[in-house]
Amino acid sequence: MQNFTEYKNSLSQTFPGDSLSVYLKALWYDAKGDWDKAHEIIQDLPDKNASWIHAYLHRKEGDVGNADYWYSKAERKRPGTSLNEEWENIVNTLL
């Protein structure tokens, strides 16, 4: 996956590409409406990128307290942007 447009276009597929990182796979499943699969992929990874995605997922779920915990683990603050904007920001950062 080279760029954001290619990544977005891959959402028309049934499964994410094998070359995607675990982070981008989680975000791919989230964009496809499978929050549970996205959460399952990311929840046990111990690094800051995983914590950022984990925070985003809980923010999307509406669990702000849990989201804020994961933002702190990622050393980030909860953004004041829309969920779509945050998703795009995470994807672009990780591509």
N, C-alpha and C positions, 0 to 999 in steps of 0.2 A: 504494500500500500504506500503510495507516494504522496498523496495530498488529500485534502479534505473532500474535494469533489468526488474523487474515486471512492473514498470511504463512504460518503453518503450514498453514492450509487450502489455500493455493495449491499445496502439495506433491501434491495429488491431481490436478493438471493435468499434461499431457504436457510443456509448456514453461513456463519462467518468464514472468511478465508483462513486457511491454515497458517498463513504467514503473519497474521495479526498477533500482537502481544496479548497477554492475558488481560491487561487493562482495557485495550481496545475491544477485545471480545466481550467483556462485561458491558461496556458502553454500547456495543452493537446490540446485544440482547435487550438492554434497556430501551434503546430506540425502537426496537421491534415490539415493544410492549410486554416483554417478559422480565419484569422487575425481579421476580423470584430467582430466575436463572442468573441474572446479573449479580444479585446479592450473594448467591451461592458461590459464584466464581471468585468474588473479591473479598468476602468476609474474613477469611483466615490468613490473608497475606499481610505480613508485618511491616511493610514499608510505607513511606509517605504518600506515594502515588495511589496506592490501594486505599489508604485512609481518606484521601481526598475524594475518590470515587465513592467510597463507603458513605462519607458525609453527604455527598450529593444525593445518593440514593435515599438516605433517611430524610433529607430535606424534601425530596420529591414525595416520599411517603407521608409527610406531614408530621414527622417525629422530630421537632426542632431541637429538643434537648439532646437526643441521641446524635443528631446531626452535628450539633455544636461540639460534642465530645470528640467526634471523629475529625472535625475541622481542626481542633486543637492538636490531635495526634498528627495531623498533616502539616501542622504549623501554618495554618491559614485561618482567615476569618470567613464567616458565612458571608457570601456576596450579596449585594443588594440588587443583583441582576435577576432576570427571569431564569427559570429552570432551563429553558432552551438555550439561552445565552451561556449559562454555566456549562451545559453539556458541550456546546461548540468550543468553548474555551478549553475545557479539559481535553477534548479530542485533538484540537490543534496543538496543544502543548505536548501531547504524547505521540503525535505522528512523527 
